Amino acid sequence: MESKKPLVPRSYIDIDGKVLYSEGDQAWNLVRLKKEVLNEFYQLREKSSKFSYHMSYFRVYEELEKAIRGLKKGGALPVLIWFYKEE
């Protein structure tokens, strides 16, 4: 199993971005990281490094609250992302 080391930002981040359609993959799979994110997670600029992510979606608040209690036991704080459909 790979060991994963969480990246930790230096300060609070609050930005808006876009999800883009990838013509080559014919899928909505491209999330561009803005400069502010790269400035805080400076390790992401290392071109020879590999990075991964873990995404969780909870359908009910009770499951989210249980996960938050688990986060308090240690580990990295999550990055929250909301998806919106623009009009």
N, CA, C and O atoms as a GROMACS GRO file, in nm:
protein
  348
    1MET      N    1   0.085  -0.119   0.000
    1MET     CA    2   0.000   0.000   0.000
    1MET      C    3   0.089   0.124   0.000
    1MET      O    4   0.190   0.131   0.070
    2GLU      N    5   0.050   0.220  -0.078
    2GLU     CA    6   0.125   0.345  -0.086
    2GLU      C    7   0.107   0.424   0.043
    2GLU      O    8   0.000   0.425   0.104
    3SER      N    9   0.213   0.491   0.084
    3SER     CA   10   0.198   0.582   0.196
    3SER      C   11   0.160   0.718   0.141
    3SER      O   12   0.215   0.763   0.041
    4LYS      N   13   0.067   0.782   0.206
    4LYS     CA   14   0.020   0.912   0.161
    4LYS      C   15   0.046   1.014   0.270
    4LYS      O   16   0.011   0.992   0.386
    5LYS      N   17   0.107   1.124   0.232
    5LYS     CA   18   0.135   1.233   0.325
    5LYS      C   19   0.045   1.350   0.288
    5LYS      O   20   0.054   1.401   0.177
    6PRO      N   21  -0.042   1.393   0.380
    6PRO     CA   22  -0.134   1.503   0.347
    6PRO      C   23  -0.060   1.634   0.326
    6PRO      O   24   0.037   1.664   0.395
    7LEU      N   25  -0.107   1.711   0.229
    7LEU     CA   26  -0.055   1.845   0.206
    7LEU      C   27  -0.134   1.941   0.295
    7LEU      O   28  -0.256   1.930   0.307
    8VAL      N   29  -0.066   2.035   0.355
    8VAL     CA   30  -0.130   2.128   0.448
    8VAL      C   31  -0.110   2.270   0.398
    8VAL      O   32   0.004   2.312   0.376
    9PRO      N   33  -0.220   2.346   0.380
    9PRO     CA   34  -0.205   2.486   0.335
    9PRO      C   35  -0.150   2.572   0.448
    9PRO      O   36  -0.157   2.536   0.566
   10ARG      N   37  -0.095   2.686   0.409
   10ARG     CA   38  -0.038   2.778   0.507
   10ARG      C   39  -0.142   2.873   0.563
   10ARG      O   40  -0.124   2.926   0.672
   11SER      N   41  -0.250   2.894   0.490
   11SER     CA   42  -0.352   2.987   0.538
   11SER      C   43  -0.489   2.945   0.485
   11SER      O   44  -0.501   2.846   0.413
   12TYR      N   45  -0.589   3.020   0.522
   12TYR     CA   46  -0.727   2.996   0.480
   12TYR      C   47  -0.742   3.024   0.330
   12TYR      O   48  -0.690   3.123   0.280
   13ILE      N   49  -0.812   2.936   0.260
   13ILE     CA   50  -0.835   2.952   0.116
   13ILE      C   51  -0.986   2.959   0.094
   13ILE      O   52  -1.060   2.875   0.146
   14ASP      N   53  -1.033   3.057   0.017
   14ASP     CA   54  -1.174   3.068  -0.017
   14ASP      C   55  -1.182   3.123  -0.159
   14ASP      O   56  -1.175   3.245  -0.178
   15ILE      N   57  -1.198   3.036  -0.259
   15ILE     CA   58  -1.199   3.078  -0.398
   15ILE      C   59  -1.310   3.008  -0.475
   15ILE      O   60  -1.364   2.906  -0.430
   16ASP      N   61  -1.345   3.062  -0.590
   16ASP     CA   62  -1.440   3.000  -0.681
   16ASP      C   63  -1.364   2.955  -0.805
   16ASP      O   64  -1.269   3.021  -0.848
   17GLY      N   65  -1.404   2.843  -0.862
   17GLY     CA   66  -1.340   2.791  -0.981
   17GLY      C   67  -1.442   2.728  -1.073
   17GLY      O   68  -1.563   2.743  -1.052
   18LYS      N   69  -1.396   2.658  -1.175
   18LYS     CA   70  -1.485   2.596  -1.273
   18LYS      C   71  -1.444   2.452  -1.297
   18LYS      O   72  -1.327   2.416  -1.284
   19VAL      N   73  -1.542   2.370  -1.331
   19VAL     CA   74  -1.520   2.234  -1.379
   19VAL      C   75  -1.533   2.242  -1.530
   19VAL      O   76  -1.631   2.296  -1.581
   20LEU      N   77  -1.435   2.190  -1.602
   20LEU     CA   78  -1.432   2.205  -1.747
   20LEU      C   79  -1.450   2.072  -1.818
   20LEU      O   80  -1.414   1.966  -1.766
   21TYR      N   81  -1.507   2.077  -1.936
   21TYR     CA   82  -1.525   1.959  -2.019
   21TYR      C   83  -1.396   1.932  -2.095
   21TYR      O   84  -1.341   2.022  -2.157
   22SER      N   85  -1.348   1.808  -2.090
   22SER     CA   86  -1.227   1.769  -2.161
   22SER      C   87  -1.267   1.708  -2.296
   22SER      O   88  -1.324   1.600  -2.301
   23GLU      N   89  -1.236   1.778  -2.403
   23GLU     CA   90  -1.270   1.730  -2.538
   23GLU      C   91  -1.203   1.596  -2.566
   23GLU      O   92  -1.266   1.505  -2.621
   24GLY      N   93  -1.075   1.582  -2.530
   24GLY     CA   94  -1.002   1.460  -2.560
   24GLY      C   95  -1.061   1.338  -2.490
   24GLY      O   96  -1.068   1.230  -2.548
   25ASP      N   97  -1.103   1.356  -2.365
   25ASP     CA   98  -1.161   1.245  -2.287
   25ASP      C   99  -1.312   1.237  -2.304
   25ASP      O  100  -1.374   1.139  -2.262
   26GLN      N  101  -1.372   1.338  -2.362
   26GLN     CA  102  -1.516   1.351  -2.377
   26GLN      C  103  -1.587   1.328  -2.243
   26GLN      O  104  -1.681   1.250  -2.232
   27ALA      N  105  -1.537   1.400  -2.141
   27ALA     CA  106  -1.594   1.385  -2.008
   27ALA      C  107  -1.573   1.514  -1.928
   27ALA      O  108  -1.483   1.593  -1.957
   28TRP      N  109  -1.658   1.532  -1.827
   28TRP     CA  110  -1.643   1.644  -1.734
   28TRP      C  111  -1.546   1.599  -1.626
   28TRP      O  112  -1.586   1.559  -1.517
   29ASN      N  113  -1.418   1.606  -1.656
   29ASN     CA  114  -1.321   1.553  -1.562
   29ASN      C  115  -1.204   1.647  -1.535
   29ASN      O  116  -1.104   1.604  -1.478
   30LEU      N  117  -1.213   1.770  -1.573
   30LEU     CA  118  -1.101   1.862  -1.558
   30LEU      C  119  -1.135   1.969  -1.455
   30LEU      O  120  -1.224   2.051  -1.476
   31VAL      N  121  -1.064   1.966  -1.344
   31VAL     CA  122  -1.078   2.068  -1.241
   31VAL      C  123  -0.946   2.142  -1.238
   31VAL      O  124  -0.844   2.084  -1.203
   32ARG      N  125  -0.947   2.267  -1.274
   32ARG     CA  126  -0.825   2.347  -1.275
   32ARG      C  127  -0.804   2.408  -1.138
   32ARG      O  128  -0.895   2.465  -1.079
   33LEU      N  129  -0.682   2.395  -1.090
   33LEU     CA  130  -0.648   2.455  -0.961
   33LEU      C  131  -0.601   2.598  -0.984
   33LEU      O  132  -0.512   2.623  -1.066
   34LYS      N  133  -0.659   2.689  -0.913
   34LYS     CA  134  -0.623   2.830  -0.927
   34LYS      C  135  -0.490   2.858  -0.859
   34LYS      O  136  -0.442   2.781  -0.776
   35LYS      N  137  -0.433   2.971  -0.895
   35LYS     CA  138  -0.303   3.013  -0.844
   35LYS      C  139  -0.301   3.015  -0.691
   35LYS      O  140  -0.201   2.978  -0.630
   36GLU      N  141  -0.410   3.058  -0.629
   36GLU     CA  142  -0.417   3.065  -0.483
   36GLU      C  143  -0.398   2.927  -0.420
   36GLU      O  144  -0.334   2.915  -0.316
   37VAL      N  145  -0.454   2.825  -0.482
   37VAL     CA  146  -0.439   2.688  -0.431
   37VAL      C  147  -0.295   2.644  -0.445
   37VAL      O  148  -0.237   2.588  -0.352
   38LEU      N  149  -0.237   2.668  -0.562
   38LEU     CA  150  -0.097   2.630  -0.585
   38LEU      C  151  -0.002   2.706  -0.493
   38LEU      O  152   0.101   2.652  -0.452
   39ASN      N  153  -0.035   2.828  -0.460
   39ASN     CA  154   0.048   2.904  -0.368
   39ASN      C  155   0.044   2.844  -0.227
   39ASN      O  156   0.146   2.842  -0.158
   40GLU      N  157  -0.070   2.796  -0.185
   40GLU     CA  158  -0.083   2.738  -0.052
   40GLU      C  159  -0.030   2.595  -0.046
   40GLU      O  160   0.037   2.557   0.050
   41PHE      N  161  -0.061   2.515  -0.147
   41PHE     CA  162  -0.011   2.378  -0.156
   41PHE      C  163   0.107   2.378  -0.253
   41PHE      O  164   0.098   2.321  -0.362
   42TYR      N  165   0.216   2.441  -0.212
   42TYR     CA  166   0.330   2.462  -0.301
   42TYR      C  167   0.390   2.331  -0.354
   42TYR      O  168   0.456   2.330  -0.457
   43GLN      N  169   0.366   2.219  -0.283
   43GLN     CA  170   0.419   2.090  -0.327
   43GLN      C  171   0.361   2.049  -0.462
   43GLN      O  172   0.423   1.973  -0.536
   44LEU      N  173   0.241   2.099  -0.494
   44LEU     CA  174   0.177   2.063  -0.621
   44LEU      C  175   0.252   2.116  -0.742
   44LEU      O  176   0.223   2.076  -0.855
   45ARG      N  177   0.347   2.205  -0.721
   45ARG     CA  178   0.428   2.257  -0.831
   45ARG      C  179   0.544   2.164  -0.867
   45ARG      O  180   0.611   2.185  -0.968
   46GLU      N  181   0.568   2.061  -0.786
   46GLU     CA  182   0.676   1.967  -0.812
   46GLU      C  183   0.634   1.875  -0.926
   46GLU      O  184   0.552   1.785  -0.906
   47LYS      N  185   0.689   1.896  -1.042
   47LYS     CA  186   0.646   1.823  -1.162
   47LYS      C  187   0.686   1.676  -1.159
   47LYS      O  188   0.622   1.595  -1.225
   48SER      N  189   0.790   1.641  -1.085
   48SER     CA  190   0.834   1.502  -1.082
   48SER      C  191   0.762   1.420  -0.975
   48SER      O  192   0.780   1.299  -0.967
   49SER      N  193   0.679   1.485  -0.892
   49SER     CA  194   0.608   1.416  -0.784
   49SER      C  195   0.472   1.368  -0.833
   49SER      O  196   0.415   1.422  -0.928
   50LYS      N  197   0.422   1.265  -0.766
   50LYS     CA  198   0.288   1.214  -0.795
   50LYS      C  199   0.196   1.254  -0.681
   50LYS      O  200   0.235   1.251  -0.564
   51PHE      N  201   0.074   1.292  -0.716
   51PHE     CA  202  -0.024   1.332  -0.616
   51PHE      C  203  -0.153   1.256  -0.641
   51PHE      O  204  -0.184   1.219  -0.754
   52SER      N  205  -0.227   1.235  -0.537
   52SER     CA  206  -0.358   1.170  -0.549
   52SER      C  207  -0.456   1.249  -0.463
   52SER      O  208  -0.417   1.340  -0.391
   53TYR      N  209  -0.581   1.214  -0.472
   53TYR     CA  210  -0.680   1.276  -0.386
   53TYR      C  211  -0.782   1.174  -0.344
   53TYR      O  212  -0.795   1.068  -0.405
   54HIS      N  213  -0.853   1.205  -0.239
   54HIS     CA  214  -0.962   1.121  -0.190
   54HIS      C  215  -1.084   1.211  -0.179
   54HIS      O  216  -1.077   1.320  -0.122
   55MET      N  217  -1.196   1.168  -0.234
   55MET     CA  218  -1.317   1.247  -0.230
   55MET      C  219  -1.426   1.166  -0.159
   55MET      O  220  -1.445   1.048  -0.188
   56SER      N  221  -1.496   1.230  -0.068
   56SER     CA  222  -1.608   1.167   0.002
   56SER      C  223  -1.731   1.253  -0.014
   56SER      O  224  -1.725   1.376  -0.007
   57TYR      N  225  -1.844   1.188  -0.037
   57TYR     CA  226  -1.971   1.260  -0.044
   57TYR      C  227  -2.069   1.189   0.048
   57TYR      O  228  -2.090   1.068   0.035
   58PHE      N  229  -2.127   1.262   0.140
   58PHE     CA  230  -2.222   1.205   0.235
   58PHE      C  231  -2.362   1.252   0.200
   58PHE      O  232  -2.385   1.371   0.182
   59ARG      N  233  -2.453   1.158   0.189
   59ARG     CA  234  -2.590   1.191   0.147
   59ARG      C  235  -2.677   1.245   0.261
   59ARG      O  236  -2.779   1.309   0.236
   60VAL      N  237  -2.636   1.219   0.384
   60VAL     CA  238  -2.712   1.271   0.499
   60VAL      C  239  -2.614   1.336   0.596
   60VAL      O  240  -2.500   1.294   0.608
   61TYR      N  241  -2.661   1.439   0.666
   61TYR     CA  242  -2.576   1.515   0.757
   61TYR      C  243  -2.521   1.429   0.870
   61TYR      O  244  -2.410   1.454   0.918
   62GLU      N  245  -2.596   1.329   0.913
   62GLU     CA  246  -2.550   1.244   1.023
   62GLU      C  247  -2.421   1.171   0.986
   62GLU      O  248  -2.331   1.158   1.069
   63GLU      N  249  -2.411   1.124   0.861
   63GLU     CA  250  -2.289   1.057   0.815
   63GLU      C  251  -2.172   1.156   0.810
   63GLU      O  252  -2.060   1.122   0.846
   64LEU      N  253  -2.199   1.278   0.766
   64LEU     CA  254  -2.096   1.382   0.762
   64LEU      C  255  -2.048   1.414   0.904
   64LEU      O  256  -1.928   1.427   0.927
   65GLU      N  257  -2.141   1.427   0.998
   65GLU     CA  258  -2.103   1.456   1.135
   65GLU      C  259  -2.016   1.345   1.194
   65GLU      O  260  -1.921   1.372   1.267
   66LYS      N  261  -2.047   1.220   1.162
   66LYS     CA  262  -1.968   1.107   1.209
   66LYS      C  263  -1.827   1.114   1.150
   66LYS      O  264  -1.729   1.088   1.220
   67ALA      N  265  -1.816   1.149   1.023
   67ALA     CA  266  -1.686   1.162   0.959
   67ALA      C  267  -1.606   1.276   1.022
   67ALA      O  268  -1.485   1.264   1.039
   68ILE      N  269  -1.672   1.386   1.055
   68ILE     CA  270  -1.603   1.500   1.117
   68ILE      C  271  -1.549   1.461   1.254
   68ILE      O  272  -1.438   1.499   1.291
   69ARG      N  273  -1.626   1.384   1.329
   69ARG     CA  274  -1.577   1.338   1.459
   69ARG      C  275  -1.452   1.252   1.440
   69ARG      O  276  -1.360   1.258   1.521
   70GLY      N  277  -1.448   1.171   1.334
   70GLY     CA  278  -1.330   1.090   1.304
   70GLY      C  279  -1.211   1.176   1.267
   70GLY      O  280  -1.098   1.141   1.299
   71LEU      N  281  -1.235   1.288   1.198
   71LEU     CA  282  -1.126   1.378   1.160
   71LEU      C  283  -1.060   1.441   1.282
   71LEU      O  284  -0.940   1.469   1.281
   72LYS      N  285  -1.138   1.463   1.385
   72LYS     CA  286  -1.085   1.526   1.506
   72LYS      C  287  -0.981   1.438   1.575
   72LYS      O  288  -0.904   1.488   1.656
   73LYS      N  289  -0.979   1.309   1.543
   73LYS     CA  290  -0.884   1.217   1.605
   73LYS      C  291  -0.744   1.233   1.547
   73LYS      O  292  -0.648   1.181   1.603
   74GLY      N  293  -0.731   1.304   1.438
   74GLY     CA  294  -0.600   1.327   1.379
   74GLY      C  295  -0.607   1.320   1.228
   74GLY      O  296  -0.709   1.282   1.171
   75GLY      N  297  -0.499   1.358   1.164
   75GLY     CA  298  -0.496   1.357   1.020
   75GLY      C  299  -0.510   1.496   0.963
   75GLY      O  300  -0.513   1.595   1.036
   76ALA      N  301  -0.517   1.502   0.834
   76ALA     CA  302  -0.525   1.631   0.765
   76ALA      C  303  -0.668   1.683   0.763
   76ALA      O  304  -0.763   1.605   0.761
   77LEU      N  305  -0.681   1.814   0.763
   77LEU     CA  306  -0.812   1.875   0.747
   77LEU      C  307  -0.852   1.864   0.600
   77LEU      O  308  -0.766   1.875   0.513
   78PRO      N  309  -0.979   1.844   0.571
   78PRO     CA  310  -1.022   1.830   0.432
   78PRO      C  311  -1.034   1.965   0.361
   78PRO      O  312  -1.045   2.070   0.425
   79VAL      N  313  -1.032   1.959   0.231
   79VAL     CA  314  -1.065   2.074   0.148
   79VAL      C  315  -1.211   2.057   0.108
   79VAL      O  316  -1.247   1.954   0.051
   80LEU      N  317  -1.293   2.153   0.138
   80LEU     CA  318  -1.435   2.144   0.105
   80LEU      C  319  -1.457   2.200  -0.035
   80LEU      O  320  -1.401   2.305  -0.070
   81ILE      N  321  -1.537   2.132  -0.115
   81ILE     CA  322  -1.568   2.177  -0.250
   81ILE      C  323  -1.718   2.158  -0.273
   81ILE      O  324  -1.773   2.052  -0.242
   82TRP      N  325  -1.782   2.260  -0.326
   82TRP     CA  326  -1.922   2.253  -0.362
   82TRP      C  327  -1.932   2.262  -0.513
   82TRP      O  328  -1.860   2.340  -0.576
   83PHE      N  329  -2.020   2.183  -0.572
   83PHE     CA  330  -2.044   2.192  -0.716
   83PHE      C  331  -2.175   2.266  -0.739
   83PHE      O  332  -2.275   2.241  -0.673
   84TYR      N  333  -2.172   2.359  -0.836
   84TYR     CA  334  -2.290   2.438  -0.871
   84TYR      C  335  -2.312   2.429  -1.021
   84TYR      O  336  -2.217   2.424  -1.098
   85LYS      N  337  -2.436   2.429  -1.061
   85LYS     CA  338  -2.468   2.442  -1.203
   85LYS      C  339  -2.494   2.589  -1.231
   85LYS      O  340  -2.583   2.650  -1.171
   86GLU      N  341  -2.418   2.645  -1.321
   86GLU     CA  342  -2.432   2.787  -1.351
   86GLU      C  343  -2.542   2.808  -1.453
   86GLU      O  344  -2.561   2.727  -1.544
   87GLU      N  345  -2.612   2.917  -1.438
   87GLU     CA  346  -2.721   2.949  -1.530
   87GLU      C  347  -2.672   3.033  -1.645
   87GLU      O  348  -2.749   3.070  -1.732
   0.00000   0.00000   0.00000
